[in-house]
Amino acid sequence: IMPLGNLVKEQVKELARFLGIPQPIIDKPPSAGLWDGQTDESEMGISYEALDSFILTGEASDEVRKKIEKMMAGSAHKRSLLPIPEF
């Protein structure tokens, strides 16, 4: 179950504020924590604000749209069901 799966980052932050999560946690830049200073936004090359806007409206600059489309193509396998062998 992924209860936050359909929410964009800003909606998750709004929910966190509603739930009383401390502001420093809400403001912490999302990161996979692979190395010091690494952030999701620096890895993606776009802001979550731009990504959220694209997800919610379908609108973005050509540069942002191309980056999102490239990320989506590269992660398509993660959204596919695993093959089930036939016996």
PDB file of N, CA, C and O in Angstrom, chain B, residues numbered from 101:
ATOM      1  N   ILE B 101       0.860  -1.173   0.000  1.00  0.00           N
ATOM      2  CA  ILE B 101       0.000   0.000   0.000  1.00  0.00           C
ATOM      3  C   ILE B 101       0.901   1.228   0.000  1.00  0.00           C
ATOM      4  O   ILE B 101       1.841   1.323   0.789  1.00  0.00           O
ATOM      5  N   MET B 102       0.606   2.156  -0.884  1.00  0.00           N
ATOM      6  CA  MET B 102       1.382   3.392  -0.974  1.00  0.00           C
ATOM      7  C   MET B 102       0.433   4.566  -0.735  1.00  0.00           C
ATOM      8  O   MET B 102      -0.065   5.158  -1.692  1.00  0.00           O
ATOM      9  N   PRO B 103       0.176   4.911   0.529  1.00  0.00           N
ATOM     10  CA  PRO B 103      -0.827   5.942   0.820  1.00  0.00           C
ATOM     11  C   PRO B 103      -0.482   7.325   0.286  1.00  0.00           C
ATOM     12  O   PRO B 103      -1.375   8.156   0.118  1.00  0.00           O
ATOM     13  N   LEU B 104       0.782   7.588   0.018  1.00  0.00           N
ATOM     14  CA  LEU B 104       1.180   8.901  -0.500  1.00  0.00           C
ATOM     15  C   LEU B 104       1.484   8.855  -1.991  1.00  0.00           C
ATOM     16  O   LEU B 104       1.894   9.862  -2.569  1.00  0.00           O
ATOM     17  N   GLY B 105       1.292   7.715  -2.613  1.00  0.00           N
ATOM     18  CA  GLY B 105       1.687   7.505  -3.999  1.00  0.00           C
ATOM     19  C   GLY B 105       1.063   8.441  -5.012  1.00  0.00           C
ATOM     20  O   GLY B 105       1.660   8.698  -6.058  1.00  0.00           O
ATOM     21  N   ASN B 106      -0.114   8.955  -4.733  1.00  0.00           N
ATOM     22  CA  ASN B 106      -0.786   9.845  -5.683  1.00  0.00           C
ATOM     23  C   ASN B 106      -0.618  11.319  -5.343  1.00  0.00           C
ATOM     24  O   ASN B 106      -1.250  12.175  -5.963  1.00  0.00           O
ATOM     25  N   LEU B 107       0.226  11.622  -4.368  1.00  0.00           N
ATOM     26  CA  LEU B 107       0.439  13.014  -3.971  1.00  0.00           C
ATOM     27  C   LEU B 107       1.744  13.541  -4.552  1.00  0.00           C
ATOM     28  O   LEU B 107       2.728  12.808  -4.650  1.00  0.00           O
ATOM     29  N   VAL B 108       1.748  14.816  -4.938  1.00  0.00           N
ATOM     30  CA  VAL B 108       2.993  15.465  -5.352  1.00  0.00           C
ATOM     31  C   VAL B 108       3.679  16.013  -4.104  1.00  0.00           C
ATOM     32  O   VAL B 108       3.071  16.059  -3.035  1.00  0.00           O
ATOM     33  N   LYS B 109       4.927  16.425  -4.227  1.00  0.00           N
ATOM     34  CA  LYS B 109       5.719  16.856  -3.065  1.00  0.00           C
ATOM     35  C   LYS B 109       5.038  17.956  -2.263  1.00  0.00           C
ATOM     36  O   LYS B 109       5.026  17.895  -1.034  1.00  0.00           O
ATOM     37  N   GLU B 110       4.473  18.958  -2.925  1.00  0.00           N
ATOM     38  CA  GLU B 110       3.850  20.058  -2.185  1.00  0.00           C
ATOM     39  C   GLU B 110       2.657  19.558  -1.383  1.00  0.00           C
ATOM     40  O   GLU B 110       2.413  20.043  -0.278  1.00  0.00           O
ATOM     41  N   GLN B 111       1.915  18.605  -1.915  1.00  0.00           N
ATOM     42  CA  GLN B 111       0.791  18.036  -1.176  1.00  0.00           C
ATOM     43  C   GLN B 111       1.275  17.246   0.037  1.00  0.00           C
ATOM     44  O   GLN B 111       0.634  17.274   1.088  1.00  0.00           O
ATOM     45  N   VAL B 112       2.390  16.547  -0.097  1.00  0.00           N
ATOM     46  CA  VAL B 112       2.970  15.821   1.032  1.00  0.00           C
ATOM     47  C   VAL B 112       3.398  16.812   2.112  1.00  0.00           C
ATOM     48  O   VAL B 112       3.197  16.563   3.300  1.00  0.00           O
ATOM     49  N   LYS B 113       3.991  17.938   1.701  1.00  0.00           N
ATOM     50  CA  LYS B 113       4.392  18.961   2.672  1.00  0.00           C
ATOM     51  C   LYS B 113       3.175  19.554   3.373  1.00  0.00           C
ATOM     52  O   LYS B 113       3.218  19.801   4.579  1.00  0.00           O
ATOM     53  N   GLU B 114       2.092  19.786   2.638  1.00  0.00           N
ATOM     54  CA  GLU B 114       0.860  20.298   3.247  1.00  0.00           C
ATOM     55  C   GLU B 114       0.319  19.305   4.272  1.00  0.00           C
ATOM     56  O   GLU B 114      -0.101  19.704   5.359  1.00  0.00           O
ATOM     57  N   LEU B 115       0.326  18.033   3.939  1.00  0.00           N
ATOM     58  CA  LEU B 115      -0.123  16.997   4.861  1.00  0.00           C
ATOM     59  C   LEU B 115       0.766  16.957   6.099  1.00  0.00           C
ATOM     60  O   LEU B 115       0.273  16.824   7.219  1.00  0.00           O
ATOM     61  N   ALA B 116       2.074  17.072   5.896  1.00  0.00           N
ATOM     62  CA  ALA B 116       3.013  17.073   7.022  1.00  0.00           C
ATOM     63  C   ALA B 116       2.737  18.245   7.959  1.00  0.00           C
ATOM     64  O   ALA B 116       2.762  18.081   9.179  1.00  0.00           O
ATOM     65  N   ARG B 117       2.475  19.428   7.399  1.00  0.00           N
ATOM     66  CA  ARG B 117       2.141  20.589   8.240  1.00  0.00           C
ATOM     67  C   ARG B 117       0.859  20.323   9.023  1.00  0.00           C
ATOM     68  O   ARG B 117       0.785  20.628  10.214  1.00  0.00           O
ATOM     69  N   PHE B 118      -0.145  19.760   8.367  1.00  0.00           N
ATOM     70  CA  PHE B 118      -1.418  19.441   9.010  1.00  0.00           C
ATOM     71  C   PHE B 118      -1.213  18.460  10.165  1.00  0.00           C
ATOM     72  O   PHE B 118      -1.862  18.572  11.205  1.00  0.00           O
ATOM     73  N   LEU B 119      -0.311  17.501   9.978  1.00  0.00           N
ATOM     74  CA  LEU B 119      -0.044  16.488  10.998  1.00  0.00           C
ATOM     75  C   LEU B 119       0.889  16.977  12.096  1.00  0.00           C
ATOM     76  O   LEU B 119       1.135  16.258  13.064  1.00  0.00           O
ATOM     77  N   GLY B 120       1.415  18.197  11.957  1.00  0.00           N
ATOM     78  CA  GLY B 120       2.292  18.766  12.980  1.00  0.00           C
ATOM     79  C   GLY B 120       3.725  18.285  12.920  1.00  0.00           C
ATOM     80  O   GLY B 120       4.431  18.315  13.928  1.00  0.00           O
ATOM     81  N   ILE B 121       4.163  17.845  11.765  1.00  0.00           N
ATOM     82  CA  ILE B 121       5.561  17.434  11.589  1.00  0.00           C
ATOM     83  C   ILE B 121       6.431  18.676  11.752  1.00  0.00           C
ATOM     84  O   ILE B 121       6.090  19.729  11.214  1.00  0.00           O
ATOM     85  N   PRO B 122       7.553  18.584  12.484  1.00  0.00           N
ATOM     86  CA  PRO B 122       8.416  19.755  12.673  1.00  0.00           C
ATOM     87  C   PRO B 122       8.874  20.354  11.337  1.00  0.00           C
ATOM     88  O   PRO B 122       9.214  19.628  10.403  1.00  0.00           O
ATOM     89  N   GLN B 123       8.878  21.681  11.266  1.00  0.00           N
ATOM     90  CA  GLN B 123       9.223  22.396  10.033  1.00  0.00           C
ATOM     91  C   GLN B 123      10.600  22.031   9.478  1.00  0.00           C
ATOM     92  O   GLN B 123      10.745  21.926   8.260  1.00  0.00           O
ATOM     93  N   PRO B 124      11.638  21.829  10.339  1.00  0.00           N
ATOM     94  CA  PRO B 124      12.943  21.442   9.761  1.00  0.00           C
ATOM     95  C   PRO B 124      12.885  20.130   8.973  1.00  0.00           C
ATOM     96  O   PRO B 124      13.624  19.955   8.004  1.00  0.00           O
ATOM     97  N   ILE B 125      12.026  19.226   9.380  1.00  0.00           N
ATOM     98  CA  ILE B 125      11.883  17.969   8.636  1.00  0.00           C
ATOM     99  C   ILE B 125      11.181  18.231   7.309  1.00  0.00           C
ATOM    100  O   ILE B 125      11.576  17.688   6.277  1.00  0.00           O
ATOM    101  N   ILE B 126      10.141  19.061   7.334  1.00  0.00           N
ATOM    102  CA  ILE B 126       9.408  19.399   6.112  1.00  0.00           C
ATOM    103  C   ILE B 126      10.321  20.109   5.115  1.00  0.00           C
ATOM    104  O   ILE B 126      10.247  19.862   3.911  1.00  0.00           O
ATOM    105  N   ASP B 127      11.180  20.990   5.623  1.00  0.00           N
ATOM    106  CA  ASP B 127      12.045  21.802   4.761  1.00  0.00           C
ATOM    107  C   ASP B 127      13.290  21.068   4.270  1.00  0.00           C
ATOM    108  O   ASP B 127      13.975  21.557   3.372  1.00  0.00           O
ATOM    109  N   LYS B 128      13.596  19.901   4.844  1.00  0.00           N
ATOM    110  CA  LYS B 128      14.800  19.172   4.449  1.00  0.00           C
ATOM    111  C   LYS B 128      14.681  18.742   2.988  1.00  0.00           C
ATOM    112  O   LYS B 128      13.689  18.122   2.605  1.00  0.00           O
ATOM    113  N   PRO B 129      15.686  19.068   2.167  1.00  0.00           N
ATOM    114  CA  PRO B 129      15.623  18.691   0.750  1.00  0.00           C
ATOM    115  C   PRO B 129      15.565  17.173   0.585  1.00  0.00           C
ATOM    116  O   PRO B 129      16.354  16.457   1.202  1.00  0.00           O
ATOM    117  N   PRO B 130      14.642  16.675  -0.240  1.00  0.00           N
ATOM    118  CA  PRO B 130      14.576  15.232  -0.488  1.00  0.00           C
ATOM    119  C   PRO B 130      15.895  14.723  -1.068  1.00  0.00           C
ATOM    120  O   PRO B 130      16.490  15.350  -1.945  1.00  0.00           O
ATOM    121  N   SER B 131      16.332  13.577  -0.559  1.00  0.00           N
ATOM    122  CA  SER B 131      17.608  13.016  -0.988  1.00  0.00           C
ATOM    123  C   SER B 131      17.599  11.507  -0.796  1.00  0.00           C
ATOM    124  O   SER B 131      16.995  10.995   0.146  1.00  0.00           O
ATOM    125  N   ALA B 132      18.264  10.808  -1.687  1.00  0.00           N
ATOM    126  CA  ALA B 132      18.457   9.368  -1.520  1.00  0.00           C
ATOM    127  C   ALA B 132      19.556   9.102  -0.497  1.00  0.00           C
ATOM    128  O   ALA B 132      19.737   7.963  -0.067  1.00  0.00           O
ATOM    129  N   GLY B 133      20.292  10.143  -0.104  1.00  0.00           N
ATOM    130  CA  GLY B 133      21.336  10.001   0.895  1.00  0.00           C
ATOM    131  C   GLY B 133      22.532   9.191   0.427  1.00  0.00           C
ATOM    132  O   GLY B 133      23.208   8.551   1.232  1.00  0.00           O
ATOM    133  N   LEU B 134      22.791   9.219  -0.861  1.00  0.00           N
ATOM    134  CA  LEU B 134      23.899   8.432  -1.396  1.00  0.00           C
ATOM    135  C   LEU B 134      25.260   9.024  -1.056  1.00  0.00           C
ATOM    136  O   LEU B 134      26.235   8.285  -0.919  1.00  0.00           O
ATOM    137  N   TRP B 135      25.342  10.343  -0.919  1.00  0.00           N
ATOM    138  CA  TRP B 135      26.571  11.015  -0.512  1.00  0.00           C
ATOM    139  C   TRP B 135      26.192  12.360   0.086  1.00  0.00           C
ATOM    140  O   TRP B 135      25.084  12.852  -0.127  1.00  0.00           O
ATOM    141  N   ASP B 136      27.113  12.950   0.832  1.00  0.00           N
ATOM    142  CA  ASP B 136      26.856  14.243   1.460  1.00  0.00           C
ATOM    143  C   ASP B 136      26.545  15.292   0.407  1.00  0.00           C
ATOM    144  O   ASP B 136      27.243  15.407  -0.600  1.00  0.00           O
ATOM    145  N   GLY B 137      25.488  16.052   0.651  1.00  0.00           N
ATOM    146  CA  GLY B 137      25.127  17.140  -0.243  1.00  0.00           C
ATOM    147  C   GLY B 137      24.285  16.729  -1.437  1.00  0.00           C
ATOM    148  O   GLY B 137      23.838  17.590  -2.196  1.00  0.00           O
ATOM    149  N   GLN B 138      24.057  15.441  -1.623  1.00  0.00           N
ATOM    150  CA  GLN B 138      23.259  14.966  -2.752  1.00  0.00           C
ATOM    151  C   GLN B 138      21.791  15.270  -2.495  1.00  0.00           C
ATOM    152  O   GLN B 138      21.292  15.042  -1.393  1.00  0.00           O
ATOM    153  N   THR B 139      21.089  15.790  -3.518  1.00  0.00           N
ATOM    154  CA  THR B 139      19.649  16.026  -3.414  1.00  0.00           C
ATOM    155  C   THR B 139      18.957  15.470  -4.653  1.00  0.00           C
ATOM    156  O   THR B 139      19.565  15.333  -5.714  1.00  0.00           O
ATOM    157  N   ASP B 140      17.687  15.156  -4.498  1.00  0.00           N
ATOM    158  CA  ASP B 140      16.910  14.659  -5.635  1.00  0.00           C
ATOM    159  C   ASP B 140      16.867  15.689  -6.759  1.00  0.00           C
ATOM    160  O   ASP B 140      17.033  15.349  -7.930  1.00  0.00           O
ATOM    161  N   GLU B 141      16.642  16.956  -6.389  1.00  0.00           N
ATOM    162  CA  GLU B 141      16.528  18.000  -7.410  1.00  0.00           C
ATOM    163  C   GLU B 141      17.815  18.158  -8.209  1.00  0.00           C
ATOM    164  O   GLU B 141      17.768  18.361  -9.422  1.00  0.00           O
ATOM    165  N   SER B 142      18.966  18.066  -7.541  1.00  0.00           N
ATOM    166  CA  SER B 142      20.228  18.197  -8.285  1.00  0.00           C
ATOM    167  C   SER B 142      20.431  16.995  -9.204  1.00  0.00           C
ATOM    168  O   SER B 142      20.985  17.136 -10.294  1.00  0.00           O
ATOM    169  N   GLU B 143      19.992  15.826  -8.775  1.00  0.00           N
ATOM    170  CA  GLU B 143      20.113  14.632  -9.613  1.00  0.00           C
ATOM    171  C   GLU B 143      19.177  14.696 -10.820  1.00  0.00           C
ATOM    172  O   GLU B 143      19.551  14.303 -11.924  1.00  0.00           O
ATOM    173  N   MET B 144      17.949  15.198 -10.599  1.00  0.00           N
ATOM    174  CA  MET B 144      16.977  15.281 -11.693  1.00  0.00           C
ATOM    175  C   MET B 144      17.277  16.430 -12.646  1.00  0.00           C
ATOM    176  O   MET B 144      16.976  16.355 -13.837  1.00  0.00           O
ATOM    177  N   GLY B 145      17.871  17.489 -12.116  1.00  0.00           N
ATOM    178  CA  GLY B 145      18.126  18.668 -12.939  1.00  0.00           C
ATOM    179  C   GLY B 145      16.915  19.573 -13.077  1.00  0.00           C
ATOM    180  O   GLY B 145      16.907  20.488 -13.900  1.00  0.00           O
ATOM    181  N   ILE B 146      15.890  19.318 -12.269  1.00  0.00           N
ATOM    182  CA  ILE B 146      14.695  20.169 -12.225  1.00  0.00           C
ATOM    183  C   ILE B 146      14.208  20.242 -10.783  1.00  0.00           C
ATOM    184  O   ILE B 146      14.550  19.397  -9.956  1.00  0.00           O
ATOM    185  N   SER B 147      13.414  21.251 -10.498  1.00  0.00           N
ATOM    186  CA  SER B 147      12.878  21.402  -9.145  1.00  0.00           C
ATOM    187  C   SER B 147      11.617  20.567  -8.973  1.00  0.00           C
ATOM    188  O   SER B 147      10.938  20.234  -9.944  1.00  0.00           O
ATOM    189  N   TYR B 148      11.316  20.234  -7.724  1.00  0.00           N
ATOM    190  CA  TYR B 148      10.051  19.545  -7.457  1.00  0.00           C
ATOM    191  C   TYR B 148       8.870  20.450  -7.779  1.00  0.00           C
ATOM    192  O   TYR B 148       7.795  19.968  -8.136  1.00  0.00           O
ATOM    193  N   GLU B 149       9.064  21.752  -7.654  1.00  0.00           N
ATOM    194  CA  GLU B 149       7.993  22.689  -8.017  1.00  0.00           C
ATOM    195  C   GLU B 149       7.631  22.523  -9.497  1.00  0.00           C
ATOM    196  O   GLU B 149       6.453  22.474  -9.851  1.00  0.00           O
ATOM    197  N   ALA B 150       8.650  22.436 -10.354  1.00  0.00           N
ATOM    198  CA  ALA B 150       8.410  22.250 -11.792  1.00  0.00           C
ATOM    199  C   ALA B 150       7.806  20.876 -12.069  1.00  0.00           C
ATOM    200  O   ALA B 150       6.907  20.746 -12.900  1.00  0.00           O
ATOM    201  N   LEU B 151       8.299  19.857 -11.377  1.00  0.00           N
ATOM    202  CA  LEU B 151       7.773  18.505 -11.560  1.00  0.00           C
ATOM    203  C   LEU B 151       6.320  18.426 -11.103  1.00  0.00           C
ATOM    204  O   LEU B 151       5.476  17.869 -11.804  1.00  0.00           O
ATOM    205  N   ASP B 152       6.028  18.985  -9.923  1.00  0.00           N
ATOM    206  CA  ASP B 152       4.650  19.008  -9.417  1.00  0.00           C
ATOM    207  C   ASP B 152       3.724  19.695 -10.412  1.00  0.00           C
ATOM    208  O   ASP B 152       2.637  19.199 -10.708  1.00  0.00           O
ATOM    209  N   SER B 153       4.161  20.828 -10.919  1.00  0.00           N
ATOM    210  CA  SER B 153       3.347  21.587 -11.867  1.00  0.00           C
ATOM    211  C   SER B 153       3.060  20.756 -13.113  1.00  0.00           C
ATOM    212  O   SER B 153       1.932  20.738 -13.605  1.00  0.00           O
ATOM    213  N   PHE B 154       4.072  20.075 -13.621  1.00  0.00           N
ATOM    214  CA  PHE B 154       3.884  19.240 -14.810  1.00  0.00           C
ATOM    215  C   PHE B 154       2.906  18.100 -14.527  1.00  0.00           C
ATOM    216  O   PHE B 154       2.027  17.812 -15.340  1.00  0.00           O
ATOM    217  N   ILE B 155       3.062  17.459 -13.379  1.00  0.00           N
ATOM    218  CA  ILE B 155       2.174  16.345 -13.027  1.00  0.00           C
ATOM    219  C   ILE B 155       0.730  16.826 -12.904  1.00  0.00           C
ATOM    220  O   ILE B 155      -0.194  16.153 -13.361  1.00  0.00           O
ATOM    221  N   LEU B 156       0.539  17.988 -12.287  1.00  0.00           N
ATOM    222  CA  LEU B 156      -0.814  18.482 -12.028  1.00  0.00           C
ATOM    223  C   LEU B 156      -1.470  19.137 -13.241  1.00  0.00           C
ATOM    224  O   LEU B 156      -2.690  19.080 -13.393  1.00  0.00           O
ATOM    225  N   THR B 157      -0.661  19.761 -14.107  1.00  0.00           N
ATOM    226  CA  THR B 157      -1.245  20.529 -15.214  1.00  0.00           C
ATOM    227  C   THR B 157      -0.847  20.019 -16.593  1.00  0.00           C
ATOM    228  O   THR B 157      -1.518  20.314 -17.583  1.00  0.00           O
ATOM    229  N   GLY B 158       0.246  19.251 -16.663  1.00  0.00           N
ATOM    230  CA  GLY B 158       0.750  18.809 -17.955  1.00  0.00           C
ATOM    231  C   GLY B 158       1.540  19.887 -18.676  1.00  0.00           C
ATOM    232  O   GLY B 158       1.960  19.698 -19.818  1.00  0.00           O
ATOM    233  N   GLU B 159       1.744  21.021 -18.011  1.00  0.00           N
ATOM    234  CA  GLU B 159       2.449  22.139 -18.637  1.00  0.00           C
ATOM    235  C   GLU B 159       3.852  22.289 -18.060  1.00  0.00           C
ATOM    236  O   GLU B 159       4.066  22.147 -16.856  1.00  0.00           O
ATOM    237  N   ALA B 160       4.802  22.578 -18.946  1.00  0.00           N
ATOM    238  CA  ALA B 160       6.189  22.807 -18.542  1.00  0.00           C
ATOM    239  C   ALA B 160       6.938  23.378 -19.732  1.00  0.00           C
ATOM    240  O   ALA B 160       6.493  23.281 -20.875  1.00  0.00           O
ATOM    241  N   SER B 161       8.085  23.976 -19.438  1.00  0.00           N
ATOM    242  CA  SER B 161       8.943  24.437 -20.528  1.00  0.00           C
ATOM    243  C   SER B 161       9.424  23.210 -21.304  1.00  0.00           C
ATOM    244  O   SER B 161       9.366  22.088 -20.801  1.00  0.00           O
ATOM    245  N   ASP B 162       9.893  23.429 -22.516  1.00  0.00           N
ATOM    246  CA  ASP B 162      10.396  22.317 -23.328  1.00  0.00           C
ATOM    247  C   ASP B 162      11.529  21.588 -22.617  1.00  0.00           C
ATOM    248  O   ASP B 162      11.603  20.360 -22.652  1.00  0.00           O
ATOM    249  N   GLU B 163      12.417  22.353 -21.967  1.00  0.00           N
ATOM    250  CA  GLU B 163      13.559  21.753 -21.267  1.00  0.00           C
ATOM    251  C   GLU B 163      13.086  20.837 -20.142  1.00  0.00           C
ATOM    252  O   GLU B 163      13.559  19.708 -20.014  1.00  0.00           O
ATOM    253  N   VAL B 164      12.155  21.326 -19.330  1.00  0.00           N
ATOM    254  CA  VAL B 164      11.639  20.528 -18.213  1.00  0.00           C
ATOM    255  C   VAL B 164      10.885  19.314 -18.741  1.00  0.00           C
ATOM    256  O   VAL B 164      11.057  18.206 -18.234  1.00  0.00           O
ATOM    257  N   ARG B 165      10.060  19.517 -19.745  1.00  0.00           N
ATOM    258  CA  ARG B 165       9.281  18.417 -20.326  1.00  0.00           C
ATOM    259  C   ARG B 165      10.214  17.312 -20.839  1.00  0.00           C
ATOM    260  O   ARG B 165       9.955  16.131 -20.607  1.00  0.00           O
ATOM    261  N   LYS B 166      11.290  17.686 -21.529  1.00  0.00           N
ATOM    262  CA  LYS B 166      12.227  16.694 -22.062  1.00  0.00           C
ATOM    263  C   LYS B 166      12.896  15.908 -20.941  1.00  0.00           C
ATOM    264  O   LYS B 166      13.066  14.694 -21.050  1.00  0.00           O
ATOM    265  N   LYS B 167      13.280  16.595 -19.858  1.00  0.00           N
ATOM    266  CA  LYS B 167      13.917  15.907 -18.730  1.00  0.00           C
ATOM    267  C   LYS B 167      12.946  14.930 -18.079  1.00  0.00           C
ATOM    268  O   LYS B 167      13.324  13.809 -17.739  1.00  0.00           O
ATOM    269  N   ILE B 168      11.703  15.348 -17.907  1.00  0.00           N
ATOM    270  CA  ILE B 168      10.701  14.472 -17.293  1.00  0.00           C
ATOM    271  C   ILE B 168      10.426  13.274 -18.193  1.00  0.00           C
ATOM    272  O   ILE B 168      10.351  12.143 -17.711  1.00  0.00           O
ATOM    273  N   GLU B 169      10.276  13.506 -19.482  1.00  0.00           N
ATOM    274  CA  GLU B 169      10.024  12.402 -20.415  1.00  0.00           C
ATOM    275  C   GLU B 169      11.187  11.414 -20.427  1.00  0.00           C
ATOM    276  O   GLU B 169      10.972  10.206 -20.525  1.00  0.00           O
ATOM    277  N   LYS B 170      12.418  11.920 -20.328  1.00  0.00           N
ATOM    278  CA  LYS B 170      13.588  11.043 -20.286  1.00  0.00           C
ATOM    279  C   LYS B 170      13.591  10.208 -19.004  1.00  0.00           C
ATOM    280  O   LYS B 170      13.886   9.014 -19.037  1.00  0.00           O
ATOM    281  N   MET B 171      13.262  10.845 -17.869  1.00  0.00           N
ATOM    282  CA  MET B 171      13.201  10.101 -16.604  1.00  0.00           C
ATOM    283  C   MET B 171      12.097   9.042 -16.653  1.00  0.00           C
ATOM    284  O   MET B 171      12.281   7.921 -16.179  1.00  0.00           O
ATOM    285  N   MET B 172      10.954   9.405 -17.229  1.00  0.00           N
ATOM    286  CA  MET B 172       9.840   8.454 -17.318  1.00  0.00           C
ATOM    287  C   MET B 172      10.204   7.261 -18.195  1.00  0.00           C
ATOM    288  O   MET B 172       9.883   6.121 -17.860  1.00  0.00           O
ATOM    289  N   ALA B 173      10.866   7.518 -19.307  1.00  0.00           N
ATOM    290  CA  ALA B 173      11.279   6.426 -20.194  1.00  0.00           C
ATOM    291  C   ALA B 173      12.289   5.517 -19.496  1.00  0.00           C
ATOM    292  O   ALA B 173      12.234   4.295 -19.633  1.00  0.00           O
ATOM    293  N   GLY B 174      13.203   6.120 -18.751  1.00  0.00           N
ATOM    294  CA  GLY B 174      14.230   5.343 -18.065  1.00  0.00           C
ATOM    295  C   GLY B 174      13.722   4.536 -16.887  1.00  0.00           C
ATOM    296  O   GLY B 174      14.388   3.605 -16.436  1.00  0.00           O
ATOM    297  N   SER B 175      12.552   4.884 -16.386  1.00  0.00           N
ATOM    298  CA  SER B 175      12.005   4.156 -15.237  1.00  0.00           C
ATOM    299  C   SER B 175      10.725   3.397 -15.579  1.00  0.00           C
ATOM    300  O   SER B 175      10.018   2.940 -14.681  1.00  0.00           O
ATOM    301  N   ALA B 176      10.424   3.260 -16.867  1.00  0.00           N
ATOM    302  CA  ALA B 176       9.191   2.580 -17.290  1.00  0.00           C
ATOM    303  C   ALA B 176       9.111   1.158 -16.736  1.00  0.00           C
ATOM    304  O   ALA B 176       8.030   0.690 -16.379  1.00  0.00           O
ATOM    305  N   HIS B 177      10.245   0.477 -16.663  1.00  0.00           N
ATOM    306  CA  HIS B 177      10.251  -0.900 -16.164  1.00  0.00           C
ATOM    307  C   HIS B 177       9.773  -0.993 -14.720  1.00  0.00           C
ATOM    308  O   HIS B 177       9.277  -2.040 -14.304  1.00  0.00           O
ATOM    309  N   LYS B 178       9.912   0.077 -13.955  1.00  0.00           N
ATOM    310  CA  LYS B 178       9.486   0.073 -12.553  1.00  0.00           C
ATOM    311  C   LYS B 178       7.968   0.152 -12.420  1.00  0.00           C
ATOM    312  O   LYS B 178       7.422  -0.138 -11.355  1.00  0.00           O
ATOM    313  N   ARG B 179       7.293   0.538 -13.484  1.00  0.00           N
ATOM    314  CA  ARG B 179       5.834   0.659 -13.459  1.00  0.00           C
ATOM    315  C   ARG B 179       5.146  -0.499 -14.162  1.00  0.00           C
ATOM    316  O   ARG B 179       3.930  -0.480 -14.348  1.00  0.00           O
ATOM    317  N   SER B 180       5.910  -1.498 -14.551  1.00  0.00           N
ATOM    318  CA  SER B 180       5.359  -2.661 -15.249  1.00  0.00           C
ATOM    319  C   SER B 180       5.262  -3.847 -14.294  1.00  0.00           C
ATOM    320  O   SER B 180       6.080  -4.003 -13.387  1.00  0.00           O
ATOM    321  N   LEU B 181       4.255  -4.672 -14.513  1.00  0.00           N
ATOM    322  CA  LEU B 181       4.133  -5.888 -13.720  1.00  0.00           C
ATOM    323  C   LEU B 181       5.219  -6.867 -14.127  1.00  0.00           C
ATOM    324  O   LEU B 181       5.629  -6.919 -15.286  1.00  0.00           O
ATOM    325  N   LEU B 182       5.672  -7.633 -13.161  1.00  0.00           N
ATOM    326  CA  LEU B 182       6.669  -8.655 -13.457  1.00  0.00           C
ATOM    327  C   LEU B 182       6.023  -9.765 -14.272  1.00  0.00           C
ATOM    328  O   LEU B 182       4.849 -10.081 -14.074  1.00  0.00           O
ATOM    329  N   PRO B 183       6.781 -10.358 -15.187  1.00  0.00           N
ATOM    330  CA  PRO B 183       6.214 -11.464 -15.957  1.00  0.00           C
ATOM    331  C   PRO B 183       5.961 -12.672 -15.049  1.00  0.00           C
ATOM    332  O   PRO B 183       6.741 -12.956 -14.141  1.00  0.00           O
ATOM    333  N   ILE B 184       4.877 -13.361 -15.307  1.00  0.00           N
ATOM    334  CA  ILE B 184       4.535 -14.559 -14.538  1.00  0.00           C
ATOM    335  C   ILE B 184       4.703 -15.755 -15.464  1.00  0.00           C
ATOM    336  O   ILE B 184       4.094 -15.809 -16.533  1.00  0.00           O
ATOM    337  N   PRO B 185       5.528 -16.714 -15.056  1.00  0.00           N
ATOM    338  CA  PRO B 185       5.748 -17.870 -15.936  1.00  0.00           C
ATOM    339  C   PRO B 185       4.484 -18.722 -16.053  1.00  0.00           C
ATOM    340  O   PRO B 185       3.712 -18.853 -15.103  1.00  0.00           O
ATOM    341  N   GLU B 186       4.299 -19.286 -17.218  1.00  0.00           N
ATOM    342  CA  GLU B 186       3.182 -20.201 -17.437  1.00  0.00           C
ATOM    343  C   GLU B 186       3.693 -21.621 -17.264  1.00  0.00           C
ATOM    344  O   GLU B 186       4.737 -21.980 -17.810  1.00  0.00           O
ATOM    345  N   PHE B 187       2.976 -22.414 -16.523  1.00  0.00           N
ATOM    346  CA  PHE B 187       3.389 -23.802 -16.270  1.00  0.00           C
ATOM    347  C   PHE B 187       2.465 -24.759 -16.971  1.00  0.00           C
ATOM    348  O   PHE B 187       2.648 -25.973 -16.878  1.00  0.00           O
TER     349      PHE B 187
END
